[in-house]
């Protein structure tokens, strides 16, 4: 499946544990998988219950501070009611304590998120629009010379600051006339510039020759240092065709366009990764680039609990709760129908996908 079609128009986010309420007629308290029942992992609990410590034992928890189901005193868990408004302390009651323009992160009472605030990262949609492969476009045809030159400089700037400590790239240079003039001076044909782009893309720190050694003009230079190159693989487990396609697919929250590959496994498009991978799954309200990153996401609309949604006009994507089966959105959120790239509702059988959309900045 083409990831660009799969992602068109919307994004999802939260995970669920076990079967949905509609699949169980009677879930008696204390039975395996039911509230208070024994468990050994999250998957053994039904609904959105989690396997939690209860004294010295493990049981399916009744309260979920980040949003779950509470069967109350009923034995028929088909009537379970959503529990929202938790703050992580076991008490799921109380109003939101956040002041405008912030809203409480879904399922909390004191974790504030300002959806109007620019998080300081490149908007996800911008990352998706800037697809810059070295040689061929999405249809398999050749890229233009100008785009191959842009891709060359992008590849250089993904690596030079890592392999040549102290080097700083101007993020706008790759699209400038000076960059184009440099390409035509040294690599005059499309094949030339695409070949150099691929050389940079496929280089390791050891084979990267572009670091600047000290010279009279640059007495300090930027000598190569391979002692801290970070994670860099081109495997993209499960989706190897997405490597070296011109878009960064490894799920990094600040620079990736998609989350199809594991972090650090799309090095040709993302460059080497430093630091640590995002801690998954992400909680509601968190920045995201992919459905699978969000806690509660599943492809089954009857059981899905979250979506990675583009909120407001900023192009920022965040994990938001699903409201397909019931409108449990809190204050400041609206249960909104999700649409695809053609503005058609996302459907599955008789269900129409819906998500809690923050409204303050829309």
NORLINPE-V416842 format. One line per field, one symbol per residue. ss: DSSP state (H for helix, E for strand, L for the rest). burial: I if it has 16 or more other C-alpha atoms within 10 Angstrom, else O. A space follows every 50 residues. Layout:
ss->???
burial->???
This chain:
ss->LLHHHHLLLLLELLLLLLLLHHHLLLLLLLLLLLLLLELLLHHHLLLLLL EEEELLEEEELLLLLLLEEELLLLLLHHHLEEELLLLLLLLLLLLLLLLL LLEELLLLLLLEELLLLLLLLLLHHHHHHLLLLLLELLLLLELLHHHHHH HHHHHHHHHHHHHLLLLLLLLLHHHLHHHHHHHHHHLLLHHHHHHHHHHH HLLLLLLLLLLLLLLLLLLLLLLLLLLLLLELLLLLLLLHHHLLLLLLLL LLLLLLLLLLLLLLLLHHHHLLELLLLLLLLELLLLELLLHHHELLLLLL LLLLLEEEEEELLLLEEEEEEELLLLLLLLLLEEEEELELLLLLELEELL EELEEEEELLLL
burial->OOOOOOIOIIIIIIIIIIIIIOOOOOIIIOOIIIIIIIIIOIIIIIIIII IIOOOOOIIIIIIIIIIIIIIOOOIIIIIIOIIIIIIOOOOIOOOIOIOO OIIIIIIIIIIIIIIIOOOOOIIIIOIIOOIIIIIIIOOOOIIOIIIIII IIIIIIIIIIIIIIIOIOIOOOOIIOOOIIOOIIOOIOOIOIIIIIIIII IIOIIOOIOOIOOOOOOOOOIIIIOOOOIOIIIIIIOOOOOIIIIIIIII IIIIIIIIIIIIIIIIIIIIIIIOOOOOOOIIIIIIIIIIIIIIIIIIOO IIIIIIIIIIIIOIIIIIIIIIIIOOOIIIOIIIIIIIIIOOOOOIOOOO OIIIIIIIOOOO
